[in-house]
């Protein structure tokens, strides 16, 4: 540990509807054996159930050096992770899920791998994934899109179980965009990225909060927030359509001059109109998505707001130490 970092690492745990797993989660964290001081940062992302109340009560009788940050509403997992980074003080930041599918013990392996190989980011590569089929398909598509559009390693699975060095974590915390994709931010500041095979346990309780709507939102963030490729593709599609139109005009001109014009059928004409009209609407939609995101960002759509910050531990720092670490600061 360095003098600037009182903890060897900080565990970042985003929480949402986690009341069924809180007790077991804290028990597992308390059982971690590590010779150096470390901390855990829970970020309650606006849970509508008793997650915050149960965790606050449990931490009062816990020996963990823990910080409990509460958002004013549900902003999203990536926003919660970034809030955790802003409050973390360890030399490394390690994300784990609240459902115990990421074994806390495996976090130590990520930490050791990052230290030994001098890496800025280490992703946990699940040997066997225990998500349901829908979640696996959605995550796979999001990963494919990220690797296609971003400067990310093509041979790593970009899981939410990641270890990030303090230096890199702090470089991305100034980001205030309401459209957050942690892996996109990380790839913009480092290419020292590695991967380690880890265990992925069955979900301890409840079901995944990633429904179709959330997966589509994440995909759109990846697609439009970190790359201009969709706009470039739109340009080439437009040029291709214009080229087809030019060839069609040339064909009609030639057949007219040589007197071989035939009456075209209604179906072919209607199909052409619908096809090119659909392309135009698609291109306008891509452009509108970019403009809409710019508009909302300029008009101050919040990334996240912190409602409360609670500390538990034998050596609690003054809470005003964290008062300036709001995502919107």
C-alpha positions as protocol buffer text, in pm:
chain_id: "A"
residue {
  index: 1
  type: UNK
  ca { x: 0 y: 0 z: 0 }
}
residue {
  index: 2
  type: UNK
  ca { x: 110 y: 356 z: -60 }
}
residue {
  index: 3
  type: UNK
  ca { x: 70 y: 648 z: 175 }
}
residue {
  index: 4
  type: UNK
  ca { x: -198 y: 790 z: -54 }
}
residue {
  index: 5
  type: UNK
  ca { x: -398 y: 465 z: -42 }
}
residue {
  index: 6
  type: UNK
  ca { x: -479 y: 338 z: 308 }
}
residue {
  index: 7
  type: UNK
  ca { x: -632 y: 20 z: 166 }
}
residue {
  index: 8
  type: UNK
  ca { x: -489 y: -254 z: -54 }
}
residue {
  index: 9
  type: UNK
  ca { x: -811 y: -269 z: -252 }
}
residue {
  index: 10
  type: UNK
  ca { x: -1171 y: -151 z: -253 }
}
residue {
  index: 11
  type: UNK
  ca { x: -1456 y: -387 z: -333 }
}
residue {
  index: 12
  type: UNK
  ca { x: -1733 y: -208 z: -524 }
}
residue {
  index: 13
  type: UNK
  ca { x: -2074 y: -374 z: -486 }
}
residue {
  index: 14
  type: UNK
  ca { x: -2371 y: -219 z: -673 }
}
residue {
  index: 15
  type: UNK
  ca { x: -2700 y: -309 z: -505 }
}
residue {
  index: 16
  type: UNK
  ca { x: -3053 y: -323 z: -644 }
}
residue {
  index: 17
  type: UNK
  ca { x: -3336 y: -523 z: -489 }
}
residue {
  index: 18
  type: UNK
  ca { x: -3079 y: -714 z: -284 }
}
residue {
  index: 19
  type: UNK
  ca { x: -3264 y: -770 z: 43 }
}
residue {
  index: 20
  type: UNK
  ca { x: -3259 y: -1149 z: -2 }
}
residue {
  index: 21
  type: UNK
  ca { x: -2881 y: -1169 z: -34 }
}
residue {
  index: 22
  type: UNK
  ca { x: -2757 y: -899 z: 205 }
}
residue {
  index: 23
  type: UNK
  ca { x: -2693 y: -1123 z: 507 }
}
residue {
  index: 24
  type: UNK
  ca { x: -2507 y: -1391 z: 311 }
}
residue {
  index: 25
  type: UNK
  ca { x: -2315 y: -1130 z: 112 }
}
residue {
  index: 26
  type: UNK
  ca { x: -2183 y: -956 z: 424 }
}
residue {
  index: 27
  type: UNK
  ca { x: -2104 y: -1292 z: 587 }
}
residue {
  index: 28
  type: UNK
  ca { x: -1896 y: -1394 z: 284 }
}
residue {
  index: 29
  type: UNK
  ca { x: -1713 y: -1060 z: 281 }
}
residue {
  index: 30
  type: UNK
  ca { x: -1636 y: -1085 z: 652 }
}
residue {
  index: 31
  type: UNK
  ca { x: -1482 y: -1428 z: 589 }
}
residue {
  index: 32
  type: UNK
  ca { x: -1226 y: -1293 z: 341 }
}
residue {
  index: 33
  type: UNK
  ca { x: -881 y: -1348 z: 480 }
}
residue {
  index: 34
  type: UNK
  ca { x: -640 y: -1078 z: 364 }
}
residue {
  index: 35
  type: UNK
  ca { x: -336 y: -957 z: 558 }
}
residue {
  index: 36
  type: UNK
  ca { x: -366 y: -590 z: 461 }
}
residue {
  index: 37
  type: UNK
  ca { x: -648 y: -342 z: 528 }
}
residue {
  index: 38
  type: UNK
  ca { x: -917 y: -327 z: 261 }
}
residue {
  index: 39
  type: UNK
  ca { x: -1259 y: -167 z: 227 }
}
residue {
  index: 40
  type: UNK
  ca { x: -1594 y: -243 z: 70 }
}
residue {
  index: 41
  type: UNK
  ca { x: -1818 y: 18 z: -90 }
}
residue {
  index: 42
  type: UNK
  ca { x: -2185 y: -67 z: -127 }
}
residue {
  index: 43
  type: UNK
  ca { x: -2379 y: 151 z: -371 }
}
residue {
  index: 44
  type: UNK
  ca { x: -2755 y: 115 z: -329 }
}
residue {
  index: 45
  type: UNK
  ca { x: -2889 y: 219 z: -668 }
}
residue {
  index: 46
  type: UNK
  ca { x: -3232 y: 333 z: -554 }
}
residue {
  index: 47
  type: UNK
  ca { x: -3363 y: -6 z: -441 }
}
residue {
  index: 48
  type: UNK
  ca { x: -3740 y: 10 z: -378 }
}
residue {
  index: 49
  type: UNK
  ca { x: -3725 y: -275 z: -123 }
}
residue {
  index: 50
  type: UNK
  ca { x: -3554 y: -292 z: 219 }
}
residue {
  index: 51
  type: UNK
  ca { x: -3201 y: -331 z: 82 }
}
residue {
  index: 52
  type: UNK
  ca { x: -3068 y: -11 z: 237 }
}
residue {
  index: 53
  type: UNK
  ca { x: -3233 y: -57 z: 576 }
}
residue {
  index: 54
  type: UNK
  ca { x: -3122 y: -420 z: 613 }
}
residue {
  index: 55
  type: UNK
  ca { x: -2765 y: -347 z: 506 }
}
residue {
  index: 56
  type: UNK
  ca { x: -2738 y: -43 z: 732 }
}
residue {
  index: 57
  type: UNK
  ca { x: -2849 y: -253 z: 1030 }
}
residue {
  index: 58
  type: UNK
  ca { x: -2617 y: -540 z: 938 }
}
residue {
  index: 59
  type: UNK
  ca { x: -2313 y: -315 z: 905 }
}
residue {
  index: 60
  type: UNK
  ca { x: -2361 y: -182 z: 1259 }
}
residue {
  index: 61
  type: UNK
  ca { x: -2252 y: -520 z: 1391 }
}
residue {
  index: 62
  type: UNK
  ca { x: -1988 y: -584 z: 1125 }
}
residue {
  index: 63
  type: UNK
  ca { x: -1612 y: -549 z: 1144 }
}
residue {
  index: 64
  type: UNK
  ca { x: -1589 y: -450 z: 777 }
}
residue {
  index: 65
  type: UNK
  ca { x: -1445 y: -114 z: 680 }
}
residue {
  index: 66
  type: UNK
  ca { x: -1753 y: -33 z: 473 }
}
residue {
  index: 67
  type: UNK
  ca { x: -1904 y: 267 z: 304 }
}
residue {
  index: 68
  type: UNK
  ca { x: -2274 y: 262 z: 215 }
}
residue {
  index: 69
  type: UNK
  ca { x: -2366 y: 510 z: -58 }
}
residue {
  index: 70
  type: UNK
  ca { x: -2730 y: 554 z: -155 }
}
residue {
  index: 71
  type: UNK
  ca { x: -2853 y: 696 z: -484 }
}
residue {
  index: 72
  type: UNK
  ca { x: -3169 y: 907 z: -496 }
}
residue {
  index: 73
  type: UNK
  ca { x: -3320 y: 669 z: -754 }
}
residue {
  index: 74
  type: UNK
  ca { x: -3223 y: 387 z: -987 }
}
residue {
  index: 75
  type: UNK
  ca { x: -2968 y: 515 z: -1240 }
}
residue {
  index: 76
  type: UNK
  ca { x: -2812 y: 189 z: -1360 }
}
residue {
  index: 77
  type: UNK
  ca { x: -2532 y: -53 z: -1277 }
}
residue {
  index: 78
  type: UNK
  ca { x: -2255 y: 131 z: -1461 }
}
residue {
  index: 79
  type: UNK
  ca { x: -2350 y: 461 z: -1296 }
}
residue {
  index: 80
  type: UNK
  ca { x: -2341 y: 286 z: -956 }
}
residue {
  index: 81
  type: UNK
  ca { x: -1997 y: 143 z: -1028 }
}
residue {
  index: 82
  type: UNK
  ca { x: -1866 y: 488 z: -1121 }
}
residue {
  index: 83
  type: UNK
  ca { x: -2009 y: 629 z: -798 }
}
residue {
  index: 84
  type: UNK
  ca { x: -1821 y: 354 z: -613 }
}
residue {
  index: 85
  type: UNK
  ca { x: -1499 y: 449 z: -789 }
}
residue {
  index: 86
  type: UNK
  ca { x: -1539 y: 809 z: -674 }
}
residue {
  index: 87
  type: UNK
  ca { x: -1554 y: 699 z: -311 }
}
residue {
  index: 88
  type: UNK
  ca { x: -1295 y: 419 z: -326 }
}
residue {
  index: 89
  type: UNK
  ca { x: -955 y: 463 z: -165 }
}
residue {
  index: 90
  type: UNK
  ca { x: -785 y: 131 z: -235 }
}
residue {
  index: 91
  type: UNK
  ca { x: -489 y: 76 z: -465 }
}
residue {
  index: 92
  type: UNK
  ca { x: -721 y: -136 z: -680 }
}
residue {
  index: 93
  type: UNK
  ca { x: -1097 y: -122 z: -738 }
}
residue {
  index: 94
  type: UNK
  ca { x: -1270 y: -459 z: -777 }
}
residue {
  index: 95
  type: UNK
  ca { x: -1634 y: -491 z: -889 }
}
residue {
  index: 96
  type: UNK
  ca { x: -1846 y: -782 z: -772 }
}
residue {
  index: 97
  type: UNK
  ca { x: -2217 y: -851 z: -810 }
}
residue {
  index: 98
  type: UNK
  ca { x: -2458 y: -847 z: -517 }
}
residue {
  index: 99
  type: UNK
  ca { x: -2602 y: -1192 z: -599 }
}
residue {
  index: 100
  type: UNK
  ca { x: -2284 y: -1383 z: -501 }
}
residue {
  index: 101
  type: UNK
  ca { x: -2233 y: -1517 z: -852 }
}
residue {
  index: 102
  type: UNK
  ca { x: -1889 y: -1355 z: -829 }
}
residue {
  index: 103
  type: UNK
  ca { x: -1727 y: -1538 z: -535 }
}
residue {
  index: 104
  type: UNK
  ca { x: -1556 y: -1275 z: -315 }
}
residue {
  index: 105
  type: UNK
  ca { x: -1261 y: -1511 z: -279 }
}
residue {
  index: 106
  type: UNK
  ca { x: -1200 y: -1492 z: -654 }
}
residue {
  index: 107
  type: UNK
  ca { x: -1155 y: -1115 z: -623 }
}
residue {
  index: 108
  type: UNK
  ca { x: -824 y: -1178 z: -449 }
}
residue {
  index: 109
  type: UNK
  ca { x: -706 y: -1379 z: -749 }
}
residue {
  index: 110
  type: UNK
  ca { x: -787 y: -1088 z: -981 }
}
residue {
  index: 111
  type: UNK
  ca { x: -593 y: -857 z: -749 }
}
residue {
  index: 112
  type: UNK
  ca { x: -289 y: -1084 z: -742 }
}
residue {
  index: 113
  type: UNK
  ca { x: -295 y: -1130 z: -1120 }
}
residue {
  index: 114
  type: UNK
  ca { x: -307 y: -752 z: -1175 }
}
residue {
  index: 115
  type: UNK
  ca { x: -14 y: -700 z: -938 }
}
residue {
  index: 116
  type: UNK
  ca { x: 206 y: -978 z: -1077 }
}
residue {
  index: 117
  type: UNK
  ca { x: 151 y: -885 z: -1442 }
}
residue {
  index: 118
  type: UNK
  ca { x: 147 y: -507 z: -1384 }
}
residue {
  index: 119
  type: UNK
  ca { x: -194 y: -463 z: -1548 }
}
residue {
  index: 120
  type: UNK
  ca { x: -435 y: -171 z: -1524 }
}
residue {
  index: 121
  type: UNK
  ca { x: -748 y: -380 z: -1581 }
}
residue {
  index: 122
  type: UNK
  ca { x: -814 y: -752 z: -1532 }
}
residue {
  index: 123
  type: UNK
  ca { x: -1145 y: -907 z: -1636 }
}
residue {
  index: 124
  type: UNK
  ca { x: -1282 y: -1221 z: -1479 }
}
residue {
  index: 125
  type: UNK
  ca { x: -1342 y: -1472 z: -1757 }
}
residue {
  index: 126
  type: UNK
  ca { x: -1614 y: -1712 z: -1646 }
}
residue {
  index: 127
  type: UNK
  ca { x: -1513 y: -2074 z: -1697 }
}
residue {
  index: 128
  type: UNK
  ca { x: -1880 y: -2176 z: -1686 }
}
residue {
  index: 129
  type: UNK
  ca { x: -2143 y: -1900 z: -1702 }
}
residue {
  index: 130
  type: UNK
  ca { x: -2442 y: -1953 z: -1476 }
}
residue {
  index: 131
  type: UNK
  ca { x: -2664 y: -1683 z: -1623 }
}
residue {
  index: 132
  type: UNK
  ca { x: -2990 y: -1778 z: -1789 }
}
residue {
  index: 133
  type: UNK
  ca { x: -3007 y: -1812 z: -2168 }
}
residue {
  index: 134
  type: UNK
  ca { x: -3161 y: -1468 z: -2225 }
}
residue {
  index: 135
  type: UNK
  ca { x: -2891 y: -1294 z: -2017 }
}
residue {
  index: 136
  type: UNK
  ca { x: -2615 y: -1488 z: -2192 }
}
residue {
  index: 137
  type: UNK
  ca { x: -2749 y: -1394 z: -2537 }
}
residue {
  index: 138
  type: UNK
  ca { x: -2788 y: -1027 z: -2439 }
}
residue {
  index: 139
  type: UNK
  ca { x: -2442 y: -1007 z: -2280 }
}
residue {
  index: 140
  type: UNK
  ca { x: -2287 y: -1184 z: -2578 }
}
residue {
  index: 141
  type: UNK
  ca { x: -2442 y: -936 z: -2821 }
}
residue {
  index: 142
  type: UNK
  ca { x: -2331 y: -638 z: -2608 }
}
residue {
  index: 143
  type: UNK
  ca { x: -1976 y: -779 z: -2593 }
}
residue {
  index: 144
  type: UNK
  ca { x: -1973 y: -833 z: -2970 }
}
residue {
  index: 145
  type: UNK
  ca { x: -2084 y: -474 z: -3028 }
}
residue {
  index: 146
  type: UNK
  ca { x: -1823 y: -338 z: -2785 }
}
residue {
  index: 147
  type: UNK
  ca { x: -1539 y: -532 z: -2947 }
}
residue {
  index: 148
  type: UNK
  ca { x: -1656 y: -425 z: -3293 }
}
residue {
  index: 149
  type: UNK
  ca { x: -1688 y: -53 z: -3219 }
}
residue {
  index: 150
  type: UNK
  ca { x: -1436 y: 10 z: -2942 }
}
residue {
  index: 151
  type: UNK
  ca { x: -1062 y: -37 z: -2909 }
}
residue {
  index: 152
  type: UNK
  ca { x: -1100 y: -338 z: -2684 }
}
residue {
  index: 153
  type: UNK
  ca { x: -922 y: -676 z: -2689 }
}
residue {
  index: 154
  type: UNK
  ca { x: -1115 y: -914 z: -2915 }
}
residue {
  index: 155
  type: UNK
  ca { x: -1025 y: -1223 z: -2714 }
}
residue {
  index: 156
  type: UNK
  ca { x: -1150 y: -1117 z: -2368 }
}
residue {
  index: 157
  type: UNK
  ca { x: -1497 y: -1153 z: -2225 }
}
residue {
  index: 158
  type: UNK
  ca { x: -1589 y: -811 z: -2085 }
}
residue {
  index: 159
  type: UNK
  ca { x: -1752 y: -917 z: -1760 }
}
residue {
  index: 160
  type: UNK
  ca { x: -1868 y: -691 z: -1478 }
}
residue {
  index: 161
  type: UNK
  ca { x: -1623 y: -880 z: -1254 }
}
residue {
  index: 162
  type: UNK
  ca { x: -1318 y: -660 z: -1308 }
}
residue {
  index: 163
  type: UNK
  ca { x: -1016 y: -530 z: -1119 }
}
residue {
  index: 164
  type: UNK
  ca { x: -900 y: -177 z: -1202 }
}
residue {
  index: 165
  type: UNK
  ca { x: -592 y: 6 z: -1075 }
}
residue {
  index: 166
  type: UNK
  ca { x: -653 y: 317 z: -869 }
}
residue {
  index: 167
  type: UNK
  ca { x: -476 y: 538 z: -1125 }
}
residue {
  index: 168
  type: UNK
  ca { x: -702 y: 426 z: -1410 }
}
residue {
  index: 169
  type: UNK
  ca { x: -1015 y: 429 z: -1194 }
}
residue {
  index: 170
  type: UNK
  ca { x: -952 y: 789 z: -1095 }
}
residue {
  index: 171
  type: UNK
  ca { x: -893 y: 892 z: -1456 }
}
residue {
  index: 172
  type: UNK
  ca { x: -1249 y: 799 z: -1555 }
}
residue {
  index: 173
  type: UNK
  ca { x: -1432 y: 935 z: -1248 }
}
residue {
  index: 174
  type: UNK
  ca { x: -1453 y: 1295 z: -1382 }
}
residue {
  index: 175
  type: UNK
  ca { x: -1687 y: 1165 z: -1654 }
}
residue {
  index: 176
  type: UNK
  ca { x: -2031 y: 1321 z: -1601 }
}
residue {
  index: 177
  type: UNK
  ca { x: -2217 y: 1188 z: -1903 }
}
residue {
  index: 178
  type: UNK
  ca { x: -2555 y: 1032 z: -1822 }
}
residue {
  index: 179
  type: UNK
  ca { x: -2468 y: 753 z: -2068 }
}
residue {
  index: 180
  type: UNK
  ca { x: -2204 y: 544 z: -1892 }
}
residue {
  index: 181
  type: UNK
  ca { x: -2030 y: 229 z: -2013 }
}
residue {
  index: 182
  type: UNK
  ca { x: -1742 y: 145 z: -1780 }
}
residue {
  index: 183
  type: UNK
  ca { x: -1551 y: -71 z: -2028 }
}
residue {
  index: 184
  type: UNK
  ca { x: -1574 y: 200 z: -2293 }
}
residue {
  index: 185
  type: UNK
  ca { x: -1428 y: 454 z: -2049 }
}
residue {
  index: 186
  type: UNK
  ca { x: -1149 y: 216 z: -1947 }
}
residue {
  index: 187
  type: UNK
  ca { x: -1041 y: 141 z: -2304 }
}
residue {
  index: 188
  type: UNK
  ca { x: -1005 y: 515 z: -2368 }
}
residue {
  index: 189
  type: UNK
  ca { x: -730 y: 550 z: -2105 }
}
residue {
  index: 190
  type: UNK
  ca { x: -535 y: 221 z: -2110 }
}
residue {
  index: 191
  type: UNK
  ca { x: -448 y: -82 z: -2319 }
}
residue {
  index: 192
  type: UNK
  ca { x: -280 y: -275 z: -2039 }
}
residue {
  index: 193
  type: UNK
  ca { x: -572 y: -513 z: -2005 }
}
residue {
  index: 194
  type: UNK
  ca { x: -572 y: -880 z: -1909 }
}
residue {
  index: 195
  type: UNK
  ca { x: -809 y: -1165 z: -1832 }
}
residue {
  index: 196
  type: UNK
  ca { x: -817 y: -1446 z: -1577 }
}
residue {
  index: 197
  type: UNK
  ca { x: -1037 y: -1755 z: -1566 }
}
residue {
  index: 198
  type: UNK
  ca { x: -1263 y: -1740 z: -1259 }
}
residue {
  index: 199
  type: UNK
  ca { x: -1550 y: -1930 z: -1106 }
}
residue {
  index: 200
  type: UNK
  ca { x: -1907 y: -1815 z: -1166 }
}
residue {
  index: 201
  type: UNK
  ca { x: -2152 y: -1954 z: -913 }
}
residue {
  index: 202
  type: UNK
  ca { x: -2528 y: -2000 z: -955 }
}
residue {
  index: 203
  type: UNK
  ca { x: -2736 y: -1702 z: -848 }
}
residue {
  index: 204
  type: UNK
  ca { x: -2789 y: -1707 z: -472 }
}
residue {
  index: 205
  type: UNK
  ca { x: -3144 y: -1569 z: -478 }
}
residue {
  index: 206
  type: UNK
  ca { x: -3391 y: -1378 z: -693 }
}
residue {
  index: 207
  type: UNK
  ca { x: -3349 y: -1316 z: -1065 }
}
residue {
  index: 208
  type: UNK
  ca { x: -3138 y: -1091 z: -1283 }
}
residue {
  index: 209
  type: UNK
  ca { x: -3253 y: -730 z: -1320 }
}
residue {
  index: 210
  type: UNK
  ca { x: -3128 y: -723 z: -1680 }
}
residue {
  index: 211
  type: UNK
  ca { x: -3445 y: -740 z: -1886 }
}
residue {
  index: 212
  type: UNK
  ca { x: -3478 y: -675 z: -2260 }
}
residue {
  index: 213
  type: UNK
  ca { x: -3527 y: -302 z: -2206 }
}
residue {
  index: 214
  type: UNK
  ca { x: -3207 y: -265 z: -2001 }
}
residue {
  index: 215
  type: UNK
  ca { x: -3005 y: -471 z: -2246 }
}
residue {
  index: 216
  type: UNK
  ca { x: -3126 y: -256 z: -2538 }
}
residue {
  index: 217
  type: UNK
  ca { x: -3038 y: 60 z: -2345 }
}
residue {
  index: 218
  type: UNK
  ca { x: -2688 y: -73 z: -2275 }
}
residue {
  index: 219
  type: UNK
  ca { x: -2645 y: -168 z: -2640 }
}
residue {
  index: 220
  type: UNK
  ca { x: -2748 y: 181 z: -2751 }
}
residue {
  index: 221
  type: UNK
  ca { x: -2499 y: 338 z: -2508 }
}
residue {
  index: 222
  type: UNK
  ca { x: -2220 y: 124 z: -2652 }
}
residue {
  index: 223
  type: UNK
  ca { x: -2334 y: 199 z: -3006 }
}
residue {
  index: 224
  type: UNK
  ca { x: -2370 y: 576 z: -2984 }
}
residue {
  index: 225
  type: UNK
  ca { x: -2164 y: 704 z: -2689 }
}
residue {
  index: 226
  type: UNK
  ca { x: -1813 y: 587 z: -2772 }
}
residue {
  index: 227
  type: UNK
  ca { x: -1788 y: 563 z: -3149 }
}
residue {
  index: 228
  type: UNK
  ca { x: -1879 y: 747 z: -3468 }
}
residue {
  index: 229
  type: UNK
  ca { x: -1892 y: 423 z: -3664 }
}
residue {
  index: 230
  type: UNK
  ca { x: -2276 y: 416 z: -3686 }
}
residue {
  index: 231
  type: UNK
  ca { x: -2267 y: 760 z: -3849 }
}
residue {
  index: 232
  type: UNK
  ca { x: -1995 y: 646 z: -4088 }
}
residue {
  index: 233
  type: UNK
  ca { x: -2195 y: 335 z: -4173 }
}
residue {
  index: 234
  type: UNK
  ca { x: -2495 y: 559 z: -4236 }
}
residue {
  index: 235
  type: UNK
  ca { x: -2284 y: 766 z: -4474 }
}
residue {
  index: 236
  type: UNK
  ca { x: -2180 y: 459 z: -4673 }
}
residue {
  index: 237
  type: UNK
  ca { x: -2538 y: 327 z: -4679 }
}
residue {
  index: 238
  type: UNK
  ca { x: -2652 y: 664 z: -4810 }
}
residue {
  index: 239
  type: UNK
  ca { x: -2380 y: 664 z: -5076 }
}
residue {
  index: 240
  type: UNK
  ca { x: -2474 y: 309 z: -5175 }
}
residue {
  index: 241
  type: UNK
  ca { x: -2840 y: 403 z: -5204 }
}
residue {
  index: 242
  type: UNK
  ca { x: -2749 y: 708 z: -5412 }
}
residue {
  index: 243
  type: UNK
  ca { x: -2536 y: 487 z: -5636 }
}
residue {
  index: 244
  type: UNK
  ca { x: -2824 y: 244 z: -5688 }
}
residue {
  index: 245
  type: UNK
  ca { x: -3053 y: 536 z: -5768 }
}
residue {
  index: 246
  type: UNK
  ca { x: -2800 y: 669 z: -6022 }
}
residue {
  index: 247
  type: UNK
  ca { x: -2772 y: 330 z: -6191 }
}
residue {
  index: 248
  type: UNK
  ca { x: -3150 y: 303 z: -6205 }
}
residue {
  index: 249
  type: UNK
  ca { x: -3174 y: 647 z: -6364 }
}
residue {
  index: 250
  type: UNK
  ca { x: -2906 y: 555 z: -6616 }
}
residue {
  index: 251
  type: UNK
  ca { x: -3090 y: 234 z: -6704 }
}
residue {
  index: 252
  type: UNK
  ca { x: -3419 y: 423 z: -6759 }
}
residue {
  index: 253
  type: UNK
  ca { x: -3240 y: 685 z: -6971 }
}
residue {
  index: 254
  type: UNK
  ca { x: -3077 y: 425 z: -7194 }
}
residue {
  index: 255
  type: UNK
  ca { x: -3396 y: 223 z: -7240 }
}
residue {
  index: 256
  type: UNK
  ca { x: -3587 y: 543 z: -7322 }
}
residue {
  index: 257
  type: UNK
  ca { x: -3337 y: 651 z: -7586 }
}
residue {
  index: 258
  type: UNK
  ca { x: -3338 y: 312 z: -7756 }
}
residue {
  index: 259
  type: UNK
  ca { x: -3716 y: 276 z: -7731 }
}
residue {
  index: 260
  type: UNK
  ca { x: -3725 y: -37 z: -7517 }
}
residue {
  index: 261
  type: UNK
  ca { x: -3920 y: 104 z: -7223 }
}
residue {
  index: 262
  type: UNK
  ca { x: -4157 y: -140 z: -7064 }
}
residue {
  index: 263
  type: UNK
  ca { x: -4436 y: -57 z: -6822 }
}
residue {
  index: 264
  type: UNK
  ca { x: -4308 y: -142 z: -6471 }
}
residue {
  index: 265
  type: UNK
  ca { x: -4530 y: -330 z: -6233 }
}
residue {
  index: 266
  type: UNK
  ca { x: -4688 y: -167 z: -5930 }
}
residue {
  index: 267
  type: UNK
  ca { x: -4528 y: -415 z: -5690 }
}
residue {
  index: 268
  type: UNK
  ca { x: -4169 y: -339 z: -5796 }
}
residue {
  index: 269
  type: UNK
  ca { x: -4228 y: 37 z: -5778 }
}
residue {
  index: 270
  type: UNK
  ca { x: -4388 y: 17 z: -5435 }
}
residue {
  index: 271
  type: UNK
  ca { x: -4111 y: -211 z: -5308 }
}
residue {
  index: 272
  type: UNK
  ca { x: -3845 y: 36 z: -5422 }
}
residue {
  index: 273
  type: UNK
  ca { x: -4021 y: 327 z: -5252 }
}
residue {
  index: 274
  type: UNK
  ca { x: -4059 y: 133 z: -4928 }
}
residue {
  index: 275
  type: UNK
  ca { x: -3698 y: 8 z: -4938 }
}
residue {
  index: 276
  type: UNK
  ca { x: -3535 y: 346 z: -4990 }
}
residue {
  index: 277
  type: UNK
  ca { x: -3785 y: 516 z: -4759 }
}
residue {
  index: 278
  type: UNK
  ca { x: -3695 y: 265 z: -4488 }
}
residue {
  index: 279
  type: UNK
  ca { x: -3323 y: 336 z: -4533 }
}
residue {
  index: 280
  type: UNK
  ca { x: -3389 y: 708 z: -4499 }
}
residue {
  index: 281
  type: UNK
  ca { x: -3588 y: 659 z: -4179 }
}
residue {
  index: 282
  type: UNK
  ca { x: -3313 y: 435 z: -4039 }
}
residue {
  index: 283
  type: UNK
  ca { x: -3044 y: 694 z: -4111 }
}
residue {
  index: 284
  type: UNK
  ca { x: -3257 y: 970 z: -3960 }
}
residue {
  index: 285
  type: UNK
  ca { x: -3307 y: 753 z: -3652 }
}
residue {
  index: 286
  type: UNK
  ca { x: -2931 y: 704 z: -3607 }
}
residue {
  index: 287
  type: UNK
  ca { x: -2870 y: 1075 z: -3646 }
}
residue {
  index: 288
  type: UNK
  ca { x: -3159 y: 1155 z: -3411 }
}
residue {
  index: 289
  type: UNK
  ca { x: -3018 y: 923 z: -3144 }
}
residue {
  index: 290
  type: UNK
  ca { x: -2690 y: 1114 z: -3143 }
}
residue {
  index: 291
  type: UNK
  ca { x: -2862 y: 1454 z: -3142 }
}
residue {
  index: 292
  type: UNK
  ca { x: -3098 y: 1347 z: -2864 }
}
residue {
  index: 293
  type: UNK
  ca { x: -2812 y: 1232 z: -2642 }
}
residue {
  index: 294
  type: UNK
  ca { x: -2623 y: 1554 z: -2704 }
}
residue {
  index: 295
  type: UNK
  ca { x: -2936 y: 1754 z: -2617 }
}
residue {
  index: 296
  type: UNK
  ca { x: -3000 y: 1567 z: -2291 }
}
residue {
  index: 297
  type: UNK
  ca { x: -2635 y: 1590 z: -2188 }
}
residue {
  index: 298
  type: UNK
  ca { x: -2614 y: 1964 z: -2255 }
}
residue {
  index: 299
  type: UNK
  ca { x: -2935 y: 2021 z: -2060 }
}
residue {
  index: 300
  type: UNK
  ca { x: -2794 y: 1848 z: -1754 }
}
residue {
  index: 301
  type: UNK
  ca { x: -2951 y: 1503 z: -1744 }
}
residue {
  index: 302
  type: UNK
  ca { x: -2784 y: 1365 z: -1429 }
}
residue {
  index: 303
  type: UNK
  ca { x: -2553 y: 1068 z: -1432 }
}
residue {
  index: 304
  type: UNK
  ca { x: -2650 y: 995 z: -1072 }
}
residue {
  index: 305
  type: UNK
  ca { x: -2725 y: 1175 z: -745 }
}
residue {
  index: 306
  type: UNK
  ca { x: -2611 y: 1061 z: -402 }
}
residue {
  index: 307
  type: UNK
  ca { x: -2872 y: 1078 z: -126 }
}
residue {
  index: 308
  type: UNK
  ca { x: -2666 y: 962 z: 174 }
}
residue {
  index: 309
  type: UNK
  ca { x: -2323 y: 826 z: 264 }
}
residue {
  index: 310
  type: UNK
  ca { x: -2278 y: 608 z: 572 }
}
residue {
  index: 311
  type: UNK
  ca { x: -1953 y: 471 z: 711 }
}
residue {
  index: 312
  type: UNK
  ca { x: -1908 y: 166 z: 932 }
}
residue {
  index: 313
  type: UNK
  ca { x: -1583 y: 44 z: 1079 }
}
residue {
  index: 314
  type: UNK
  ca { x: -1358 y: 88 z: 1376 }
}
residue {
  index: 315
  type: UNK
  ca { x: -1164 y: 373 z: 1215 }
}
residue {
  index: 316
  type: UNK
  ca { x: -1435 y: 580 z: 1053 }
}
residue {
  index: 317
  type: UNK
  ca { x: -1313 y: 892 z: 868 }
}
residue {
  index: 318
  type: UNK
  ca { x: -1516 y: 1212 z: 885 }
}
residue {
  index: 319
  type: UNK
  ca { x: -1805 y: 1192 z: 639 }
}
residue {
  index: 320
  type: UNK
  ca { x: -1726 y: 1536 z: 494 }
}
residue {
  index: 321
  type: UNK
  ca { x: -1429 y: 1361 z: 339 }
}
residue {
  index: 322
  type: UNK
  ca { x: -1675 y: 1218 z: 88 }
}
residue {
  index: 323
  type: UNK
  ca { x: -1912 y: 1513 z: 56 }
}
residue {
  index: 324
  type: UNK
  ca { x: -1752 y: 1645 z: -265 }
}
residue {
  index: 325
  type: UNK
  ca { x: -1758 y: 1312 z: -449 }
}
residue {
  index: 326
  type: UNK
  ca { x: -2100 y: 1337 z: -604 }
}
residue {
  index: 327
  type: UNK
  ca { x: -2123 y: 1215 z: -965 }
}
residue {
  index: 328
  type: UNK
  ca { x: -2247 y: 1558 z: -1061 }
}
residue {
  index: 329
  type: UNK
  ca { x: -1975 y: 1751 z: -879 }
}
